[in-house]
Amino acid sequence: MNLNLEIEQETDGRWIAEVTNLPGVMVYGESSAEAIAKVKALALRVLADQLEHGDLIVEPISFGLAA
């Protein structure tokens, strides 16, 4: 499973990161690195919850930044 990350800096200086193929997985961070780390952690929690409830087929996961 490839998870697509998008990251951009807001006008107020915060960074926003989103996993585009997991609805609702979006976070803010003070730096790009913090936003990426937080969004990866949230994505893994969402996937774990889906797996626990039988809503996910298990396959390897990789993160990639969208261009």
N, C-alpha and C positions, 0 to 999 in steps of 0.2 A: 504494500500500500504506500503510495507516494502522497505525502501531505505537502501542499503548496503554501509557503509562507509569503506574506506580503508585509512590508514594513515601510513606514514613512514617518517623517517628523511633522508634527502639528505646528501651527503658527505660534503657540505658546511655549514651544521648546520640548514638549513631551514627545515620546515616540509611541506609535501605535503599531502593534503587530497582530496579524490575523492569519489563521489557517483557513484559506478560502474554501476548501472542500469539507470543512466541518462547521456547519452553521452555529453561530453564536460564540465561536472560539476566537475572542478578540481581547487584547489586554493593552494597558498603557505601561510605560516604563520611563524612568528618568534618563536612560541611555538606550541605544539600539541593542546592546548586548543584554541589558536587563529585560527589555521587552521580548526579545527572542527567547530567553531562558524561561520567562513566565508563560509565554504562549505555548512553548513545547510542553511544559509541565501541565498546563490546562488541557491541551490536546490529549496527552496520555491519560489524564484522569477521565476525560470523556470517553475515550476508547475503552478503558478498563470498565467503566460503567456499562457501556454497550455490550462488552463481552460477558459481563456478569449477568446481564439480562437476556443473553442469547440473541442479541441484535447485530452481532459482528462475526464475520468469518475471519479466522485467524490467518494472518499472512505477515511477512516481514514488513516493518515500517521504516520509511526513510523520509527525512525532511529536506526540502529544496526551496531555495529562495526564488520567487517569481521574478522575472526580468521586468 
